[in-house]
Amino acid sequence: MKRIKYCIFILCLWLCHCYGFSQNLPPEINVSGGQVYCPQSQVPIVTSVSITDPNPEDTSLSEIFVQISEGYQNGQDTLELIGVNPNITSSWNASEGILTLSGPATFAEFDNAIENVVFQTTQTTFTQDRQFSINLGDANYLPSTGHYYFYVSDSGITWTEARDAAATQTYFGLQGYLATLTSEEESQLAGEQSAGAGWIGGSDAETEGTWKWVTGPEAGTVFWQGSVNGNAPNNAFSFWNYNEPNNAGNEDYAHITDSSVGILGAWNDLANTGDTNVSSAYHPQGYIVEYGGLPNEPDISLSASSTLVMPRVLNNDITVCGTGTFILYAGASTPDVWWYETPSSTTPIHVGSIYDVQINTTTTYWLLPIVQGCTTNLERYPITVTINEIPNVNDITISQCEDEVMDGLSNFNLSAYNDIIVNGGLTNLEVRFFESMDFSIPINDDNYTNISNNQVVYAQVRNTSTNCSATAEVVLSVNTNVSNYALLIECDNLDETGLVSFDLTLAESQILNSLASDVIVLGYYETYSDALLQENELNTNFTNTEAYNQTIFARLEQNGSCYSITEVVLNVENLPNLLQDESIYYCLNSFPETVTLEGGIVNDIPNNFYYNWSTGETTMTIEVNEPGTYTVEVTKPFGCTNTRTITVLPSDTATFETIEITDLTENNTISVLVSGDGDYVYALDEENGIYQDSNTFENVPAGIHSVYVKDLKADCGIVAMDISVLGFPKFFTPNGDTVNDTWQVKGFTSELSATVRIEIFNRYGKLVAIINSTNQNWDGTSNGELLPTDDYWFVSEFLDGRTFKGHFTLKR
């Protein structure tokens, strides 16, 4: 019994499910259309309509929504219900482009009403067809995506609340999600034609500056990278308002801005809550739910779409090169097009979408797309055919000289002939050269070697502004004329570098000797290749770059073509090889003796040269006996001149000025002061001894000395002077052995004797002897008696005021 009850329960559930499923199936609508709009008239949006429902018991609806879903021009486009429509009224919402048909009414009555909906616009120049969606539900339908859109008004809702709320909603089995707007049509329908500002499914909360769609089938798709000056990766669609997104206050969520802010329907970034001030334009007003595109969803036909073709010409202006016959295609949205000469002319010059016409100058045609049976085809569309000139070019022959190998092949600088190939200036013109007529093998136009004599290459001349081009044939001809070479000789400079300035024009007479009068020297070049290609031409005042010997090249031309290339040899002649400039010394004390100055020829015979001294003499050597600067010019016969300078400097033996002596001290010194033109050194007592640079001698013993002064500069000689250094002996031994037998002042001379008086006393103060000019030493006696061994004292007085006291020992 329990088993039977269970089976009955399951059966009931199945029946309820089947009944519920059949009840949830939506009605379906199919329409036909595609007619062409007649300007300034009312035209039905469809030609037929059929509304059905899988459930035969469902035969009526409460309301239907007809919307201009694509191409809508707010303020110009309108939808209107005309005719007799039992049980149905209409209302037009201009901001959303929606005409609402309200019942309730049967399917047949709604079919009739939809067929009575007409479109009209005040627009006269069309750029876009009109697409209409007829929706049996209250959601907006976009034919280009097949999706449904519904604006939910909910003031103050946060972005996360809107995301979650959208995900809980369904529409006839389609799962809802916060809208993702990936095309201009979606943005227009959901933004410009929505009921107010609202959240959409974009966010950069995961990574700042990386905006993604985080809902719907596009979840994870990046549509913007960066802030205000960012970019849309992979050309993704975005529609940010002015200066957005700016992340002003951690704004990580996208919404459509209020119509009072910036661009209608554009986007802004806001924080999750938006502005909490209810009067702010940035206070959230709701959100947009999108249905469709998710996997495993039912296929519903709750909406249908139709199109009105707006009469227009789609072509842009045309630009062609040169005059001729051209096939012009109107590209109109209507099968018939009339062509007019002016905007107001009454008679067409051609009928049809294709016009085969001869055009010799820039011309504007006015095209009228014809709608059959329409008398208000008023708007004409201009198409301008701009004729750009083809560059005017010349076929030329370039005659080039043979290169260093005589084989009929040579190097050509083709770009040097651009201004000859082109008639007129080269402004905006690009010249390129090719080996083949189909331009498949490009040429290096600055340095090209022909592959055969009289080869034909092709110059493509293209106007970079218009892209119009023309082709010229260029014949490359190589000649084999031979011309004279030239030799230029210049003397080396006094620095003897082997690099001097040559006047290259002096080579012309040698090169052109016996040639035709119309052959000219075009220029001079450092290398043969430069001469061939006319590159890096030298100045006619040219300083050789290779010391002493260098060969350069002259390019000869005849009637504008290369005649030949010949050598110009540059030789720098050596100057006479002379000794270096020098300085010598002349001893003034030897005057009137002379010194000999030589011309200074090295490694050659002096008699082979001419001499010209600054003294006026012309001999190989001269004799001089006074200081000065002497120059000599030494010249090769028929050759170059070199100059040598000899500076004769004075020298002399020294003249004693004074000798300063510090004596009678523990460290006797001598300072010798001299004058003269020499460089002097000094010696004491030994003429051939060691000389010193210093003029002062220290620790000089008392006695008679000789001072010697020698000239080093010119070895002019030695001068000497005797001097006395005074000193008192510490003892003497008067024993008759002739050694220290007397006591006297050391260095004492007859000249000094008159300047000094010395009194000698015994230990008791008794005067025992006097030394003066008449008695210059003491023999140890007093009044004829020998005095004993003992210490004795002395007092010396000099006429210069000096007084010295001391003592010494007498030893027996």
C-alpha positions in Angstrom: 0.0 0.0 0.0 2.8 2.3 0.9 4.5 1.6 -2.4 1.4 2.5 -4.4 1.1 5.9 -2.5 4.8 6.6 -3.3 4.3 6.0 -7.0 1.2 8.2 -7.0 3.3 11.0 -5.3 6.1 10.8 -7.9 3.5 10.9 -10.7 2.0 14.0 -9.3 5.4 15.7 -9.0 6.1 14.9 -12.7 2.7 16.2 -13.8 3.3 19.3 -11.8 6.7 19.8 -13.3 5.4 19.3 -16.9 2.6 21.7 -16.3 4.9 24.3 -14.7 7.4 23.9 -17.6 4.8 24.4 -20.2 3.5 27.5 -18.4 7.0 29.1 -18.3 7.6 28.8 -22.1 7.5 32.4 -23.4 5.7 33.5 -26.5 7.6 34.0 -29.7 7.6 36.7 -32.3 8.8 36.8 -35.9 8.8 39.9 -38.2 9.9 40.8 -41.7 11.1 44.2 -42.9 14.2 45.6 -44.6 12.4 48.3 -46.6 14.1 51.6 -47.6 13.1 54.8 -45.7 11.5 57.6 -47.7 12.9 60.8 -46.2 10.4 63.1 -44.3 7.7 60.5 -44.4 6.2 57.9 -42.1 7.3 54.4 -43.0 6.2 51.2 -41.2 9.0 49.5 -39.3 7.9 46.0 -40.5 6.1 44.5 -43.4 4.6 41.6 -41.4 4.4 40.3 -37.8 3.6 36.9 -36.3 3.2 36.3 -32.5 2.7 32.7 -31.4 2.9 30.8 -28.1 3.8 27.1 -27.6 0.9 26.9 -25.2 -2.3 27.2 -27.4 -4.2 28.5 -24.4 -2.0 31.6 -24.3 -3.4 34.0 -26.9 -3.0 37.5 -25.4 -0.4 39.9 -23.9 -0.6 42.8 -21.7 2.0 45.0 -23.4 4.7 45.0 -26.1 7.8 47.3 -26.3 9.1 48.6 -29.6 12.5 50.3 -29.4 14.9 52.0 -31.8 17.8 49.9 -30.6 20.5 51.0 -33.1 21.1 54.3 -34.8 18.7 56.2 -32.6 18.8 60.0 -32.9 17.2 61.5 -29.9 15.2 64.6 -30.7 14.9 63.7 -34.4 13.6 60.1 -34.5 10.1 59.1 -33.4 7.9 56.0 -33.4 4.1 56.4 -33.7 1.1 54.0 -33.7 -1.3 54.9 -36.5 -4.5 53.4 -37.8 -7.2 51.5 -36.0 -5.9 49.3 -33.2 -8.7 47.8 -31.0 -7.8 47.4 -27.3 -4.3 48.9 -27.7 -2.9 52.3 -26.7 0.6 53.7 -27.1 3.1 55.9 -25.3 6.4 57.3 -26.6 9.5 57.6 -24.4 11.9 59.8 -26.3 14.8 59.5 -23.9 14.9 55.7 -24.3 13.5 55.6 -27.9 10.8 53.2 -26.8 7.2 53.0 -28.0 5.0 51.0 -25.5 2.0 49.2 -26.9 -0.4 48.5 -24.0 -3.3 46.1 -23.9 -4.4 43.6 -22.9 -5.0 42.4 -26.4 -4.8 39.3 -28.5 -1.8 38.2 -30.5 -3.7 39.2 -33.7 -4.5 42.6 -32.4 -0.8 43.2 -31.4 0.2 41.9 -34.9 -1.9 44.5 -36.5 -0.7 47.2 -34.1 3.0 46.5 -34.7 2.3 46.6 -38.5 0.8 50.1 -37.9 3.9 51.4 -36.1 5.7 53.9 -38.3 9.0 55.6 -38.1 9.8 59.2 -39.0 12.8 61.4 -38.6 13.7 65.0 -39.2 17.3 64.0 -40.0 18.1 64.6 -43.7 21.7 63.4 -44.0 22.1 59.8 -42.9 25.1 57.9 -41.7 23.4 54.8 -40.1 20.5 52.5 -40.7 17.8 52.2 -38.0 17.4 48.9 -36.2 14.2 48.2 -34.3 13.6 45.6 -31.6 10.1 44.4 -30.8 10.1 42.9 -27.3 7.3 40.8 -25.8 8.9 41.3 -22.4 9.8 44.5 -20.6 13.6 44.1 -21.2 15.4 46.0 -24.0 16.6 43.8 -26.8 19.7 44.5 -28.9 19.8 42.7 -32.2 23.5 43.0 -32.7 24.2 41.0 -29.5 21.0 39.0 -29.2 21.0 40.0 -25.5 18.4 41.6 -23.2 18.9 44.6 -21.0 17.0 45.7 -18.0 17.5 48.8 -15.8 16.7 48.3 -12.1 16.1 51.4 -10.1 17.6 51.1 -6.6 18.8 54.4 -5.1 21.9 54.0 -2.9 22.7 50.4 -3.8 26.4 49.5 -3.7 28.3 48.0 -6.6 28.8 44.6 -4.8 25.1 44.5 -3.9 24.2 45.3 -7.5 26.5 42.5 -8.7 24.9 40.0 -6.4 21.3 41.2 -7.1 21.8 40.9 -10.8 23.1 37.3 -10.5 19.8 36.3 -8.8 17.6 37.4 -11.6 16.4 35.4 -14.6 14.5 36.3 -17.7 12.7 33.4 -19.3 15.4 31.0 -18.3 18.3 33.4 -19.1 20.7 34.1 -16.2 21.2 37.7 -15.3 24.5 39.5 -14.6 25.7 43.1 -14.1 26.0 44.4 -17.7 29.2 44.2 -19.7 29.2 46.9 -22.5 31.6 45.8 -25.2 30.4 47.7 -28.2 29.2 51.2 -29.2 25.6 49.8 -29.8 25.5 48.2 -26.3 26.8 51.4 -24.7 24.2 53.5 -26.5 21.3 51.2 -25.6 22.3 50.7 -22.0 23.8 54.1 -21.4 22.1 56.8 -23.5 18.7 55.1 -23.5 18.7 53.8 -19.9 16.5 55.3 -17.2 19.4 56.7 -15.1 22.9 56.4 -13.8 23.7 52.8 -12.8 26.4 50.2 -12.0 27.9 48.0 -14.8 30.2 45.0 -14.4 33.7 46.6 -14.7 36.3 46.8 -11.8 40.0 47.3 -11.1 39.7 46.2 -7.5 41.9 43.1 -8.1 44.8 45.2 -9.6 44.8 49.0 -9.5 44.7 50.4 -13.1 43.8 47.1 -14.7 40.1 47.3 -15.6 38.3 44.0 -16.2 34.8 42.8 -16.9 34.2 40.7 -13.8 30.6 39.4 -14.7 28.9 37.6 -17.5 30.6 35.7 -20.4 33.3 38.4 -20.7 34.5 37.9 -17.0 38.3 38.3 -16.8 38.6 40.3 -20.0 40.8 43.5 -19.6 39.2 46.5 -21.4 41.4 49.3 -20.0 44.9 49.7 -18.7 46.0 52.7 -16.6 44.2 55.9 -15.5 43.0 58.9 -17.5 45.8 58.6 -20.1 45.7 54.8 -20.2 44.8 52.7 -23.2 42.5 49.9 -24.3 44.4 46.6 -24.9 43.6 44.8 -28.1 41.3 47.6 -29.3 38.8 46.7 -26.6 35.7 49.0 -26.4 35.7 51.6 -23.6 33.6 54.8 -23.1 35.1 56.7 -20.2 33.8 60.2 -19.4 36.1 63.2 -19.5 39.2 62.8 -17.3 38.2 59.3 -16.2 39.0 57.0 -14.6 40.9 59.0 -12.0 40.8 56.8 -8.9 39.8 59.8 -6.8 39.4 58.1 -3.4 40.0 54.4 -4.1 37.5 54.2 -6.9 37.5 50.7 -8.2 34.0 50.2 -9.8 32.5 51.3 -13.0 29.1 52.9 -13.5 27.3 55.0 -16.1 27.3 58.6 -15.2 24.3 60.8 -14.6 23.0 62.6 -17.7 24.0 65.9 -16.1 27.7 65.0 -16.1 29.9 65.2 -19.2 29.2 62.8 -22.0 25.8 61.2 -22.1 26.0 57.5 -21.3 29.8 57.6 -20.6 31.5 55.8 -17.7 33.0 56.9 -14.4 34.9 55.1 -11.6 33.4 55.2 -8.1 34.0 53.7 -4.7 31.8 50.7 -3.9 29.2 52.9 -2.2 29.4 55.8 -4.7 28.7 59.2 -3.2 26.4 58.7 -0.2 25.0 62.2 -0.6 21.5 61.5 -2.2 21.5 64.8 -4.0 24.9 64.2 -5.7 25.0 63.3 -9.3 27.4 60.5 -8.3 24.9 58.9 -5.9 24.0 55.4 -7.3 20.5 55.2 -8.8 20.4 51.6 -9.8 22.1 49.0 -12.0 21.8 47.4 -15.4 21.2 43.7 -15.8 22.1 41.9 -19.0 20.7 38.5 -20.0 22.2 36.2 -22.7 25.6 34.8 -23.7 26.1 32.4 -20.8 26.5 28.6 -21.6 23.6 26.2 -21.6 20.9 28.8 -21.9 17.5 28.2 -23.7 17.0 29.7 -27.1 14.1 32.1 -26.9 12.5 34.3 -29.5 10.9 36.8 -27.1 12.2 39.6 -29.3 12.5 40.2 -33.0 14.3 42.9 -35.0 13.8 44.7 -38.2 15.7 47.3 -40.2 14.9 50.4 -42.1 17.6 51.2 -44.7 18.3 54.9 -44.6 19.1 56.2 -48.1 22.7 57.4 -48.2 26.0 57.2 -50.1 28.7 55.3 -48.3 31.8 56.2 -50.4 34.5 58.6 -49.2 36.2 61.0 -51.5 38.5 59.5 -54.1 42.1 60.5 -54.9 43.7 59.4 -58.2 47.0 60.1 -60.0 46.9 61.9 -63.4 44.0 62.4 -65.8 42.2 59.6 -67.6 39.1 57.4 -67.6 38.0 56.2 -64.2 35.3 53.8 -62.9 33.5 55.4 -60.0 31.4 53.4 -57.7 28.7 55.1 -55.6 28.5 52.6 -52.8 24.9 53.7 -52.0 22.4 52.0 -49.7 19.8 52.1 -52.5 20.0 50.3 -55.9 19.5 53.5 -57.9 21.8 56.5 -57.7 21.5 59.8 -59.7 24.7 61.8 -60.4 24.6 65.6 -60.6 27.2 68.2 -61.4 26.1 70.6 -58.6 24.0 70.4 -55.4 21.1 72.2 -57.2 21.2 71.1 -60.8 18.0 69.5 -62.0 19.2 67.0 -64.6 21.4 64.1 -63.6 24.5 63.5 -65.7 24.4 59.8 -65.0 22.1 57.2 -63.5 23.4 54.1 -61.8 25.8 53.0 -59.0 28.8 52.7 -61.4 30.0 55.7 -63.5 32.7 55.3 -66.2 33.9 58.8 -66.8 36.9 60.8 -68.3 38.3 63.2 -65.6 40.9 65.8 -66.4 40.7 67.9 -63.2 39.6 67.6 -59.6 35.8 67.3 -59.7 33.0 67.0 -57.2 29.9 65.0 -58.1 26.6 65.2 -56.1 24.9 61.8 -55.7 21.2 61.3 -54.9 20.2 57.8 -53.6 16.8 57.1 -55.1 14.0 55.5 -53.1 11.5 54.2 -55.6 8.1 55.8 -55.2 9.5 58.5 -52.8 9.1 62.1 -53.9 11.2 63.6 -51.1 14.7 62.4 -52.0 16.2 65.8 -51.1 19.7 65.1 -49.8 22.6 64.8 -52.2 26.0 63.4 -51.1 29.2 64.9 -52.5 32.0 62.7 -53.8 35.1 64.6 -54.8 37.6 63.0 -57.2 40.9 64.7 -56.6 43.4 64.6 -59.5 47.0 64.6 -58.3 49.7 65.3 -60.8 52.1 62.5 -61.8 55.7 63.6 -61.4 57.3 64.8 -64.7 60.5 62.8 -65.3 63.2 62.5 -68.0 64.9 59.4 -69.4 68.6 60.1 -69.2 72.0 58.6 -69.9 74.7 58.8 -67.2 78.2 58.6 -68.6 80.7 57.4 -66.0 84.4 57.0 -66.1 86.0 53.6 -66.0 87.1 52.4 -62.5 90.5 51.1 -61.8 89.7 47.9 -63.7 89.2 48.4 -67.4 86.1 46.1 -67.9 83.2 48.5 -68.8 82.0 48.4 -65.2 82.2 51.3 -62.8 80.6 52.8 -59.7 77.7 55.3 -60.1 76.3 57.8 -57.7 72.8 57.8 -59.1 71.3 60.1 -56.5 73.5 62.9 -57.9 71.3 62.9 -60.9 67.9 63.2 -59.2 67.4 66.8 -60.1 68.1 66.0 -63.8 65.7 63.0 -63.8 62.9 65.2 -62.3 61.7 68.3 -64.1 61.4 71.0 -61.5 62.3 70.9 -57.8 62.6 67.8 -55.7 60.2 69.1 -53.0 58.0 66.2 -51.7 59.6 63.8 -54.3 61.4 60.6 -53.5 63.6 59.0 -56.1 64.4 55.3 -55.9 66.3 53.2 -58.4 65.7 49.5 -59.4 67.4 47.1 -61.7 64.1 45.7 -63.0 61.0 47.4 -64.4 58.8 45.8 -61.8 60.8 47.4 -59.0 61.6 44.1 -57.4 65.4 44.6 -57.2 66.3 47.9 -55.4 69.6 49.6 -56.0 71.9 51.4 -53.6 71.7 54.7 -55.4 74.7 56.2 -53.7 77.1 53.5 -54.8 76.0 51.2 -57.5 78.2 49.1 -59.8 76.6 48.4 -63.2 76.4 44.8 -64.3 77.0 45.6 -68.0 78.0 48.6 -70.1 75.0 50.7 -71.3 72.8 48.9 -68.7 69.3 50.3 -68.3 68.0 50.8 -64.7 64.7 52.4 -63.6 64.1 55.5 -61.5 60.8 55.5 -59.6 59.9 59.1 -58.7 57.1 59.2 -56.1 55.4 62.2 -54.6 55.4 61.5 -50.8 52.4 63.7 -50.3 50.1 62.2 -53.0 51.8 58.8 -53.5 51.7 59.4 -57.3 54.7 58.1 -59.1 56.3 58.0 -62.6 59.2 55.9 -63.9 62.3 57.1 -65.9 64.8 54.9 -67.8 68.4 55.6 -66.9 71.2 54.3 -69.1 74.5 53.6 -67.4 77.4 54.2 -69.9 81.1 53.7 -69.0 83.8 55.4 -71.1 87.5 54.6 -71.2 89.2 57.9 -72.0 92.8 58.4 -70.8 94.1 61.9 -69.7 97.5 63.4 -68.6 98.5 63.1 -65.1 99.8 66.1 -63.1 102.8 66.5 -60.7 102.8 69.3 -58.1 105.9 69.9 -56.0 106.0 72.1 -52.9 108.8 72.6 -50.4 108.4 71.2 -46.9 107.5 73.7 -44.2 110.1 74.7 -41.6 108.6 72.3 -39.1 109.5 69.6 -41.6 106.3 67.5 -41.2 105.9 66.6 -44.9 102.4 68.2 -44.9 102.0 71.4 -46.8 99.3 73.3 -48.7 99.0 72.7 -52.4 97.1 74.9 -54.9 95.4 72.2 -56.9 94.3 74.6 -59.7 98.0 74.6 -60.8 97.4 71.0 -62.0 94.8 72.0 -64.6 97.3 73.2 -67.3 99.1 69.8 -67.1 95.9 67.8 -67.1 94.1 69.6 -69.9 97.2 69.9 -72.2 96.1 68.8 -75.7 92.5 67.9 -74.7 89.4 69.3 -76.3 88.4 72.8 -75.2 85.1 71.6 -73.7 86.8 69.2 -71.3 87.0 70.7 -67.9 88.4 69.6 -64.5 85.2 69.2 -62.4 87.0 68.7 -59.1 89.6 66.9 -57.0 89.1 63.9 -54.8 91.2 62.0 -52.3 90.3 58.6 -53.6 89.4 57.2 -57.0 86.0 56.0 -55.7 85.2 59.5 -54.4 86.0 60.9 -57.9 83.7 58.3 -59.5 80.8 59.0 -57.1 81.5 62.7 -56.8 81.7 62.5 -53.1 83.9 64.4 -50.6 85.3 66.9 -53.1 88.5 68.6 -51.9 89.1 72.3 -51.6 91.5 73.6 -54.2 93.8 74.7 -51.3 94.5 71.2 -50.1 97.0 70.1 -47.4 98.2 66.6 -48.2 97.2 63.9 -45.6 100.1 61.5 -46.4 103.5 62.9 -45.6 105.8 63.8 -48.5 104.1 61.8 -51.3 100.4 61.4 -52.0 98.3 60.7 -55.1 94.9 62.3 -55.5 92.5 62.2 -58.4 90.9 64.8 -60.7 87.5 64.2 -62.3 87.3 65.5 -65.9 83.9 66.2 -67.5 82.7 66.9 -71.0 79.2 68.2 -71.7 78.1 67.2 -68.2 79.4 63.6 -68.3 82.5 62.1 -66.8 85.3 62.2 -69.4 88.1 60.5 -67.4 89.7 60.3 -64.0 93.4 61.1 -63.7 96.1 61.1 -61.1 97.5 64.2 -59.5 100.8 63.4 -57.7 101.7 65.7 -54.8 105.4 65.7 -53.8 106.8 67.5 -50.8 110.5 68.2 -51.3 112.8 67.9 -48.4 114.5 71.0 -47.1 118.4 71.1 -46.8 119.4 69.0 -43.8 120.8 71.4 -41.3 122.1 71.2 -37.8 119.6 72.2 -35.2 119.4 75.8 -34.1 122.0 76.4 -31.3 123.4 78.9 -28.8 127.2 79.4 -28.4 129.2 81.7 -26.1 131.8 84.3 -26.8 134.3 85.3 -24.2 134.3 89.1 -24.0 137.7 89.1 -22.4 139.1 87.6 -25.6 138.0 90.5 -27.9 138.9 91.1 -30.7 139.4 87.4 -31.2 136.5 85.8 -33.3 134.4 82.6 -33.3 133.3 80.8 -36.4 129.6 80.3 -37.3 128.8 77.5 -39.8 125.8 77.0 -42.2 125.3 73.6 -40.6 124.9 71.2 -43.7 124.5 67.6 -42.6 125.4 64.6 -44.7 126.1 66.6 -47.8 128.8 68.8 -49.3 128.5 72.4 -48.1 129.8 73.8 -51.4 126.6 72.4 -53.1 124.4 75.0 -51.4 123.8 78.8 -51.4 124.1 80.8 -48.2 122.5 84.0 -47.1 123.5 85.3 -43.6 121.7 87.9 -41.7 124.9 89.9 -41.8 124.7 90.0 -45.6 127.5 87.5 -46.1 127.1 84.6 -48.5 129.9 82.3 -47.4 129.6 78.9 -45.8 130.9 80.3 -42.5 131.3 83.7 -41.0 133.5 85.0 -38.2 132.0 87.1 -35.4 133.3 88.7 -32.2 130.2 90.1 -30.5 127.0 88.6 -29.0 123.8 88.5 -31.1 121.4 86.4 -33.1 122.6 85.3 -36.5 120.5 83.5 -39.1 121.4 81.8 -42.3 119.2 80.7 -45.3 120.6 77.6 -46.9 119.2 76.9 -50.4 119.6 73.9 -52.8 120.3 74.9 -56.3 116.8 75.2 -58.0 115.4 73.8 -54.8 114.1 74.5 -51.3 115.5 76.8 -48.6 116.0 75.9 -44.9 116.8 78.4 -42.1 119.2 78.0 -39.2 119.6 80.3 -36.3 122.7 80.7 -34.1 122.5 82.7 -31.0 125.9 84.1 -29.7 125.7 84.7 -26.0 128.3 86.7 -24.0 130.6 85.3 -21.3 133.7 86.6 -19.5 136.1 85.9 -16.6 135.0 87.0 -13.2 135.8 90.4 -11.7 136.3 90.4 -7.9 134.0 92.9 -6.2 134.8 92.1 -2.6 135.8 89.2 -0.4 134.1 89.1 3.0 136.2 87.3 5.7 135.0 86.3 9.1 138.1 85.2 11.1 139.4 84.9 14.6 136.4 82.6 15.4 135.8 78.9 15.9 134.4 78.8 12.3 136.2 81.1 10.0 134.3 81.8 6.7 135.1 83.5 3.4 132.4 84.9 1.0 133.6 85.8 -2.5 131.6 88.4 -4.5 132.3 88.8 -8.2 130.6 90.3 -11.3 130.6 89.3 -15.0 128.6 87.6 -17.8 129.8 84.1 -17.0 128.6 81.2 -14.9 131.1 80.9 -12.1 132.4 78.2 -9.7 134.8 78.6 -6.8 137.9 76.9 -5.3 140.2 77.6 -2.3 144.0 77.3 -2.5 144.1 74.7 -5.4 143.6 76.2 -8.9 143.2 72.7 -10.4 141.3 71.3 -7.4 137.6 70.8 -6.8 135.4 73.8 -7.5 132.1 74.4 -5.8 129.0 76.3 -6.9 128.7 78.2 -3.6 130.8 81.4 -3.2 131.1 80.8 0.5 133.8 78.7 2.2 133.4 77.6 5.9 135.8 76.3 8.6 138.7 78.0 6.9 141.9 77.6 8.9 143.9 80.7 9.8 146.6 81.7 7.4 147.3 83.0 3.9 144.9 81.5 1.3 144.3 81.9 -2.5 140.7 82.2 -3.9 140.1 80.9 -7.5 137.0 81.8 -9.6 136.4 79.9 -12.9 134.0 80.6 -15.8 131.9 77.6 -16.8 129.7 79.1 -19.5 132.4 79.6 -22.1 135.5 78.5 -20.3 136.8 82.0 -20.5 139.5 81.5 -17.8 140.3 81.6 -14.0 141.0 84.6 -11.8 142.7 84.4 -8.4 143.2 86.5 -5.2 145.3 86.0 -2.0 143.6 86.6 1.3 144.6 86.4 5.0 142.6 84.6 7.7 143.8 85.6 11.1 144.2 83.3 14.1 146.1 83.0 17.4 148.3 79.9 18.1 147.6 78.0 21.4 151.3 77.4 22.1 154.9 77.7 20.8 158.2 75.9 21.5 161.2 78.3 21.3 163.9 75.5 21.5 165.8 76.3 18.3 164.5 73.4 16.2 162.9 75.9 13.7 159.5 74.5 14.4 157.1 76.9 16.3 160.2 78.8 17.6 158.2 82.0 17.7 154.6 83.1 18.5 152.8 85.4 16.1 149.3 85.9 14.6 148.6 83.4 11.9 147.8 85.0 8.6 149.8 88.0 9.7 151.4 89.8 6.8 153.4 92.9 6.3 150.3 94.6 5.1 148.5 93.7 8.3 151.4 94.5 10.7 150.5 98.2 10.7 147.0 97.5 11.7 147.5 95.5 14.9 149.3 95.9 18.3 149.6 92.9 20.6 150.8 93.1 24.2 152.0 89.9 26.0 151.9 89.5 29.8 153.1 86.8 32.3 150.8 85.3 34.9 151.6 88.2 37.2 150.5 90.8 34.7 153.9 92.0 33.8 154.3 93.2 30.1 157.0 90.9 28.7 156.7 91.7 24.9 155.0 93.8 22.2 154.2 92.7 18.6 153.7 95.5 16.0 154.9 96.6 12.6 158.5 96.7 13.8 158.4 93.5 15.8 156.1 90.9 14.1 156.7 87.9 16.4 157.9 86.9 20.0 160.8 84.6 20.6 160.0 83.8 24.3 162.6 86.2 25.8 162.2 89.4 27.8 165.2 91.9 27.9 167.4 89.2 26.6 166.4 86.5 29.2 164.7 83.3 28.3 161.3 83.1 30.0 160.2 79.9 31.6 157.5 77.4 30.5 154.3 78.9 31.5 150.9 80.3 30.3 151.1 83.9 29.0 148.2 86.3 28.2 147.8 88.7 25.3 145.7 91.7 24.4 145.4 92.5 20.7 144.1 95.8 19.3 143.2 96.3 15.6 142.8 99.7 13.9 139.3 98.7 12.9 138.4 98.7 16.6 138.4 95.0 17.2 140.0 93.8 20.5 140.8 90.2 21.3 142.2 88.7 24.6 143.5 85.3 25.2 146.3 83.1 26.4 148.8 80.6 25.1 151.5 78.3 26.5 155.2 78.6 26.1 156.9 75.2 26.3 160.7 74.7 26.7 
